[in-house]
Amino acid sequence: MSPYIVLYHAEGQHAFDPPLLFRCQAEDADHAEEQCQDAEPEARVAWIVQTHDPEVAIADYYKPWGDA
């Protein structure tokens, strides 16, 4: 199991609102998404990052397209 952070939007949130954060230990990104959906059934998953650090997850989410 590895640490994952799932960034998501709750019901009623606009897609341009800052995402909420869900932390978990998961086998892979699909498993992390499943755990988030189990905890927050109305969540619209926006991004999944294998990390324990919220700052890394947020920076990766807002990284301009094309940056590697």
N, C-alpha and C positions, 0 to 999 in steps of 0.2 A: 504494500500500500504506500502511496505517495501523497503529499499534501497538494490539494487543489483549491483554487478560489474560483467560484462561479459568479460572474457579474450578471445581474438580471434586472428586469423592470417588473414591478408589481402591477397588479390590476389597477387601472386608473392613471398610471404614470405615463407620461409622454415619452416617446422614443428618444427625444433629445434631453430629457432629464438625466441627471447623473444616476448611474446604476447603483443598485443595492448589492451587497456582497454576501456570499454564502461560502463558508469554509468547511472543508471535509477532508477525510482520508479516503482515497479511492484507488481502484486498480488502473483506471484510465479515464480519459475525459468523458466518455459515454457514461461510465459509472458515476462520475461526479455530477453530471447533468441529471441522472436518474435520482440521485440523493436530493438534489436541490428541488426537483419536481415533487418528490415525496414530501419534503418539508414545506414547500410553498407551491401548492397545486396550480395556482394561477400565474406563476412566474413565467415571464418570457425571457428565456436565456439569451444574453447578448454576447457573452465571451467566456471562455474557460481557459485558465492558465495553471500550469503545474508549478505552484509555488506556495509558500506559507506567508509571503510578504505582501500585504495589501498594496503597498506603494508600487511594487513590481507589476502587480496585476493591473492597477489603474494606468500606469505608464504604458503598458503594452496595449491596453484598450484604446488609449488616446493617441498612440503612435501613428503618425501619418502613413497613409497607404504608400507602399513602395519602399519604405524603410525596412531594411532587413535586420 
